[in-house]
Amino acid sequence: MYLSNLMNHFFRMEDKDDRNHIIIRILVGGVFIWEGVIKFLYLNQGIGRFTKLGFSYPDLTASFIGGLEIIGGTMLILGILTKPLSIVFITEMIVAMYLTKLPLLFGTSPLPPPQAPPVLGIWAVLHEIRSEYSQALGCLFLYLSGAGRFSLDSILNQRIFNGRIKRR
């Protein structure tokens, strides 16, 4: 019973008729994909960044987060496991904001300061946090509304909850 309710929660399509969810999925998923790729291409964005942040295993962390962003971003674009992935990515964005942007408020960031003003204080935080903030809200939208009509989640939902399983 509990597992059934949990499955229904994560795979229920609140707004399956809206075709425009694909735009948000492409936006959010695309940014995650290229940010994941960058973690592998540029040392300062991958291993170097996690080293400066004090992670014990920065190479494993960079590879894990980069891989998660590439695979998860692709899955978001396709509309696969949209709701569970949205929760994962919202959590990732909150952690990223806390670890990398909030220290700008107090001038304690282990990362290089922004290249142009504002470099410290609330305006620096608000300016630098814009990407994570947008990604988190995009994921929150996808979590609350579902993947939309043109998604693999929608196709699977129709087959599982409205088709074969209920008939048995």
Protein Blocks (a to p, Z undefined) as FASTA:
>chain_A
ZZmmmmmmmmpcfblmbmklmmmmmmmmmmmmmmmmmmmmpmklmmmmmmmnopablmlm
mmmmmmmmmmmmmmmmnopaklmmmmmmmmmmmmmmmmmmmmmmnopafbdcdfbdcfed
jklmmmmmmmmmmmmmmmmmmmmnonojbbfklmmmmmmmmmmmmmZZ
